[in-house]
Amino acid sequence: MSNGYSANQIQVLEGLEAVRKRPGMYIDSTSSRGLHHLVYEIVDNSVDEALAGYCTEIRVILNKDNSVTVIDNGRGIPVGIQEKLHKPAVEVVFTVLHAGGKFDSGVYKVSGGLHGVGASVVNALSKRLEVRVCVDGYEYSEHFAYGNVTEPLKKLGPTDKRGTMVTFLPDDTIFEETVFDFNYLKVRLREIAFLTKGLKITLEDDREDPVYKESFHYEGGISEYVRFLNRSKTTLYDDVIYFEGMKNDVLVEAAFQHNDGYTENVYSFVNNINTVEGGTHLAGLKSALTKTFNDFARKNKFIKDNEEPLSGEDIREGLTAIVSIKIKEPQFGGQTKRKLGNSEARVAVDSIVSEKLGIYLEQNPAIGRIIVEKSLVAKRARSAARKARELAHRKSALDSMSLPGKLADCSDKNPENCEIYIVEGDSAGGSAKTARSRATQAILPLRGKILNVEKARDDKILENAEIQAMITAFGTGVRDEFDISKLRYNKIIIMTDADVDGAHISTLLLTFFYRFMPDLIREGHVYLAKPPLYKIEKNKKVWYAYSDDELNSIITEIGRDQNNKIQRYKGLGEMDAEQLWETTMDPEKRILLRVTMDEDDKLDIDNTFSILMGDKVEPRREFIEKNAKYVQNLDI
């Protein structure tokens, strides 16, 4: 009896067929993220030329037909015949997986690409790709489609230029999204420029009229990056403290500066790859900071010999820091393959930072004093916050009715079925309590705007009544004590007015969730409700519109005349319970926007929250002006 499984069913995918069959294995996904990853793969090859000392400029151009061109002034991909495959080397690079100079340590001492599959994968996933190479005084070109050669390597003529130009058009039958986002690319390209001091990267959008371009060029490297990240904050001292050194074949760079805030923003990179889960190099930095600042504090009598030392957490309060290393054979692990495992990296970072920071503090004792004094205040606040948490735990354990009094809880006790609406104001809260499905929908009204957690220490935050109410209602705890398994509601829904105040309240709540309960966002439990902007009535029939476009569409459909009654909702309080249920709370009809975060974008997310919720007005104004065109239906 046949079981339907035979030798003939074993498929052998040759060449780049495997990439087209399973693209997610090579570029993570076929979503917008995967689409933009194609650009990074080609750019990474140019960056490797820069790291090797041969490239000073990279241009990335978004063309009108939505193809992308990447140009560098490096050495140019070799065009000679590769002995093993008897094909031009440039053709091998674009048609054979795991082919390229990255596997020869004599060509590139360090390399940004993780797998050496970049160029061939981009080729496989493109409708067309053209490479032009200027090398040894001549220009050459070769054309491909879907990973296959369509025009073999051709010698075009003499040139005094050098470098490589790649133009590719992504295959729209593979990608869910095929329109490149200028701002999305800008964030990563700017990051690369900061991490590769001296390299100039220009991003140009030829789809715009006039053509729009931005250039990134930082001679100061990661020191300038720290200054850039702190631009929306008030710094405690002018210096960006920077160290560089080599140990055990590991090139180490570290830069940091404290601000008067309370959030720690420490980022780590290996060969320009953002190690979002940290690793040994980050552990080395933290160890060196903790040890050296405690030595300085004891030596200068800030801490007595029998007194508890400063914790790393105390010292890193308000710290913006970057550690960037270059290493020949990086070993990655973790959930996202972005956690460094090399033990020599920890030793190298710890050794170099400890030695050079010790010397720096001897030469700059006033700055050391500022940092230690802030750390001592953080230490006292940490102790107060710990006592506040312990008191809250004891209260919860002793009081079985410890849920906040303002919470209208649901009767179903299975978290999978339950959701909680965080509602702005008592008026809307009252309507929501009447409108809700009592079995599965809980309502927690907030009075006014919650505390801005970017501007307060943990002890003050945990004492805030509105924040306490949310922590108690959710059941998960916060920070190190956070436990997602204790979450009482599968959906946490922020429901605010569709105006500036509502947007501000939503941002305050999201900032709190991101800083204290990030796993709520990571695991997809946080949503924004989308109430309607308009109510349209005609001949006793009612329609709701959630945007201006939808309003225009409805009016076009029902006809424009004097019988039309159009109401512009200014707030949730203008709706009665029935309307609120029908438009915003009924699971069958409502619109919910899930809040998501990509770990690779953590640095940019941190930066955005710091700008929006920080003290300085100018960076916030610049951010709003640059992003205003993406905002719709916001009353000002």
C-alpha positions, 0 to 999 in steps of 0.5 A: 500500500502506497503512503503517497511519499516516494523518492520522486517527491524529494525536490532538489532546488538548484541555483537560486530556486530555493530563494524564490521558493522560500524567500522568508528563510533569507530575508525574514519576510516578504512584507515591507520589512523584507522589501527594505532588507533588499536595499540593506543587503546591497548597501552592506556590500558597499559598507564592507568596502568602506570598512576595508578602507576603499570606499568613501561614498555610497548613493542610494537612489529610489527611482521613478519606476520603484527600482533602487540604485546603489552606487559606491566608489569602492574597488569594484567587484572583480570581473575576471574568471573564477577558476572553480565555476569558470564564470566571471566573478561578478556573475558568481557573486550575483548568481551563487549563494554563499559566494563572495569576498566575505569568506576570505579574511584576506579580502575583508577583515570584518564584514557586516553581512551575516551570511554572505548571501546578499547580492544573489538573494536580491537578484533572485527576488528581482524582476530585473537587476543590472550591475555596472562595475568600474574596475582596472580602467574599464566599465563592465555591465551584466543584466539579470532577471529572476536570478538568471543571466539575461545579458552576459558580462560586457565590456563597455569602454574605458573609464577613470571611475571605480566602484559598483552600481547595482539597480534592481526592481523587486518582484511584485509577485513575491512581495506583499508591498513593493513601494519603498519608504524613504523614512524607513530607509533613512533611519538605517542608512543614517545609523550606518553612517554614524557607525562608519565614521568618515563614510558619506551616504546619500539617500535620493528620492527621484519619485518626488518633484523636485527630487528630495535627498538627504546626506549623512556624513559623520567624522565623529562616528558614534560620538556624534551618534550619542550627541544626536540621540541626546539632542532632545534631552538636557545633558549633565556635561558637555563631553561625549566620553569616547574610547577606542582600542584593539585587544585580542583582534577585537576593535572596540569603540564606546561612547556615552553621555548622561542626561537628566532623564531617568531612562537608560538607552544603551545600544550595541553593534557588531560589524555595524549590525545592531545586536538588539539582544545585546551579548558579550560586548554589551556585558563587557561595557556594563561591567566596566562602567559599574566597576570603574565608577564604584572605584572612583566613588570609593576613592573620592569618599562618595561611598564608605567602605562598608556601604552598599556599592552603586548598582549598574542600574544606578550608574546607567540612569539617564545614560545614552551609550553605544558600544560598537565592535569589529570582529573577524568571526562573530558568533550570533545567537538569541531569538533574533540571531542578534545576540553576540556570543564571543567571549573575547569580545567581553574581555576586550570591551571590559579591559579597554573601557575600564582602563581608559575610563579610569584615566579619563575620570582622573583627568576629569574629576568634576564630570565623575562627580556629576555622574556619581551624584546622579547615581547616588540619587538614583540609588535612593530612589531605587530603594524607595521604588522597591519599598513601594512595590513590596507594599503594593505586593503585600496589599494585593496579597492581603486584600482580595478586593484589590482591583481599583474601585473605578474599574468596571470589570468583566464577568468572564475570568478567561483572559483570552476572552477578555479586553479592557478599554482605557478610556479618557475621562469620566464622561466617556467612561460612563458611556463606555460602561453602559455600552459595553458587553459586561461579560468580556469588556472591562472599562477603566476610566482615567482622570486627565493625563497620566504622568509622563514617565520620560520625566519621572523616576520609578518611585514617583511613577509607581506612586501615581494613582492612574498608573497604579490602577492600570498596573493592578488591573492588568495583573502583570507587574512591571519591569523585572517583575513583569509576568505576561502569564498573569495578564488578565485581558487579551486586549488592552484598548486605548480609547481617546478623543480624535483630537490633539489631547486624545493623541497626547494621552495615547502617546503618554500611555504608549510611553508607559507601556513601552518603558515598563511593560514592553512585552504587552506591545511585543506580543500584540496585546495593545490596541488603539480604538478608532472612533468615527469622525463623522455621523451622517444622517439622511431620511432617518438613515445613519452612516459613520465615517472614519476619515475625510475620504470615507465621508466624501465617498458616503456623500457621493453615494447618497447624493449632496442635498439639504437633507444631509445632516453631518455631525463632526465628533469632537470627542467620545463624550458626544456619543451616547452609549448606543452610538459608542457601542455601534461605532467603537466597541462592537467587535463585529463593526469596530476598527482597532489598530494593533500597536506593534514593534520591530526589535530591529527598530528599538533604537529608533523607537527609543529616540522617537519617544525621547523626542516626543516626551522629552523636555526640549521643544526644538527637536519635537517641533522638527519631528512634527514638521517632518512627519506632519504629512503622514497625519490625517484628521487631527484637530489643531 
